[in-house]
């Protein structure tokens, strides 16, 4: 879905006709719309993965992505980057955490990305270790230490509010 790949007509048909995609949430910084913008809203929310979740350069993208997920009128949403493992994987890891998935289940899901063409992913990698430290910095000693609460504090820090968080949960749960 960028300069390296072109979506085929059958892929467009599946996205539009079979899945009814209404919003294309593009996490690439150099992306361009691949679906007809008369039919599908294109939202560009450039982010970087892993420990970049706390870099001020990318916080706006994370806020935009989660605000998009908080608006029920945007669904169904196609979320993608270039390979679907790093940027999309980081966003989905956070989303899963917000929805109450346990850390170990999220790690297992992340590592299953290794079965794609984008290479091996491991929770022991330097990238993942830096991500764990970055998101771990949102632990609050006075609050519940579950991962859901940590992600919630992170999302409040990037600029979401309680209504946004409740909306995401209501839509997806």
matplotlib code that plots the C-alpha trace (Angstrom):
import matplotlib.pyplot as plt

x = [0.0, 2.8, 5.5, 6.7, 3.4, 0.3, -3.1, -4.7, -8.3, -9.4, -7.9, -9.8, -13.0, -12.5, -11.8, -14.7, -17.4, -16.7, -15.3, -17.1, -14.0, -14.9, -11.6, -8.0, -5.8, -2.3, 0.5, 3.2, 4.7, 5.2, 2.0, -0.7, -4.3, -4.8, -8.5, -11.0, -11.3, -14.9, -15.6, -13.1, -11.8, -8.0, -6.4, -2.7, -1.3, 2.5, 4.1, 7.3, 7.4, 8.6, 10.1, 9.2, 5.8, 7.1, 9.0, 7.2, 7.7, 5.3, 2.9, 0.5, 0.3, -0.6, -3.2, -4.7, -4.7, -6.5, -8.9, -9.8, -10.4, -12.7, -15.1, -17.7, -18.5, -15.1, -15.7, -14.8, -11.2, -8.2, -5.1, -1.7, 1.9, 4.3, 4.8, 2.2, 4.7, 6.4, 4.2, 0.9, 2.2, 3.0, -0.4, -2.2, -0.2, -1.3, -4.9, -5.0, -3.6, -6.3, -9.0, -7.7, -5.5, -2.8, 0.9, 1.8, -1.0, 0.1, 3.7, 2.7, 0.5, 3.5, 5.8, 3.4, 4.2, 7.4, 5.3, 4.9, 7.4, 8.7, 11.2, 11.5, 10.0, 11.0, 10.2, 13.9, 14.9, 16.4, 13.4, 10.9, 13.0, 13.0, 9.2, 8.6, 10.7, 8.9, 5.4, 6.6, 7.4, 3.6, 3.3, 1.8, 2.7, -0.6, -2.7, -3.4, -0.3, -2.2, -1.2, -4.6, -4.1, -0.6, -1.9, -4.7, -2.3, -0.2, -3.2, -4.2, -0.6, -0.8, -4.0, -7.0, -9.6, -11.8, -14.6, -12.2, -11.1, -14.6, -15.6, -12.9, -13.8, -17.5, -17.0, -14.5, -15.8]
y = [0.0, 2.4, 2.9, -0.6, -2.4, -1.6, -2.9, -5.0, -4.5, -7.7, -6.3, -3.0, -5.0, -7.0, -3.8, -1.9, -4.5, -7.4, -5.5, -2.2, -0.2, 3.4, 4.8, 4.1, 4.9, 5.2, 5.2, 6.0, 9.5, 9.3, 7.4, 8.4, 7.3, 4.0, 3.8, 6.2, 9.2, 9.7, 6.3, 6.0, 8.6, 8.7, 9.7, 10.0, 9.5, 9.2, 7.3, 5.5, 2.2, 0.9, 3.6, 6.3, 6.3, 8.9, 11.1, 14.4, 14.2, 11.1, 11.8, 13.7, 10.6, 8.4, 10.9, 11.1, 7.3, 6.7, 9.6, 8.0, 4.7, 6.5, 7.8, 5.1, 6.8, 5.8, 2.1, -0.3, 1.0, -0.3, 0.3, -0.1, 1.0, -0.4, -4.0, -4.2, -5.3, -2.4, 0.7, -1.1, -3.7, -1.1, 0.6, -2.7, -3.8, -0.6, -1.0, -4.6, -3.4, -0.7, -3.4, -5.5, -8.1, -9.5, -8.6, -12.3, -12.6, -9.4, -10.5, -13.8, -12.0, -9.7, -12.5, -14.2, -11.4, -13.4, -15.6, -12.8, -11.5, -8.8, -10.8, -12.2, -10.4, -11.2, -9.8, -10.2, -7.8, -4.4, -2.7, -4.5, -4.0, -0.2, -0.3, -2.1, 0.5, 3.4, 2.2, 1.0, 4.6, 5.2, 3.0, 4.8, 3.5, 4.8, 3.0, -0.5, -1.9, -3.8, -3.1, -1.7, 1.1, 1.8, 2.1, 4.3, 6.7, 6.8, 7.7, 10.4, 11.7, 11.9, 13.9, 11.6, 12.0, 9.6, 9.9, 8.8, 5.8, 4.8, 5.2, 2.9, 0.3, 0.6, 0.2, -2.6, -4.6]
z = [0.0, -0.8, -3.4, -2.9, -3.3, -5.3, -4.2, -6.8, -8.0, -6.1, -2.9, -3.4, -3.9, -0.7, 1.3, 0.0, -0.9, 1.5, 4.5, 4.0, 5.0, 5.7, 7.0, 6.0, 9.0, 7.5, 9.9, 7.4, 7.1, 3.4, 2.5, 0.0, -0.4, -2.2, -2.0, -3.6, -1.2, -2.3, -0.7, 2.1, 4.4, 4.5, 7.8, 8.0, 11.5, 11.1, 14.0, 14.7, 16.7, 20.0, 22.3, 19.9, 21.6, 24.0, 21.4, 21.1, 17.3, 17.1, 20.0, 17.6, 15.4, 18.3, 19.5, 16.0, 15.6, 18.9, 18.4, 15.1, 16.9, 19.4, 16.7, 15.8, 12.5, 11.2, 11.4, 9.8, 9.9, 7.9, 10.0, 8.3, 7.8, 5.3, 6.7, 9.4, 12.1, 13.8, 13.7, 13.3, 15.8, 18.4, 17.9, 18.2, 21.2, 23.0, 21.8, 23.0, 26.4, 26.6, 25.9, 28.7, 27.0, 29.3, 28.7, 27.9, 25.4, 23.7, 23.6, 22.0, 19.4, 18.6, 18.1, 15.7, 13.4, 12.7, 10.5, 8.0, 5.4, 7.7, 9.7, 13.2, 16.2, 19.7, 23.1, 23.8, 21.0, 21.7, 20.0, 22.2, 25.4, 24.7, 24.1, 27.4, 29.2, 27.5, 28.3, 31.7, 32.5, 32.8, 35.8, 38.8, 42.2, 43.7, 41.1, 39.9, 38.2, 35.5, 31.9, 31.0, 33.5, 32.2, 28.7, 29.9, 31.6, 28.4, 26.3, 28.7, 28.4, 24.6, 24.8, 24.9, 27.6, 29.5, 27.0, 24.2, 26.2, 27.1, 23.5, 22.2, 24.7, 24.0, 20.2, 20.3, 23.3]

ax = plt.figure().add_subplot(projection="3d")
ax.plot(x, y, z, "-o")
ax.set_aspect("equal")
plt.show()
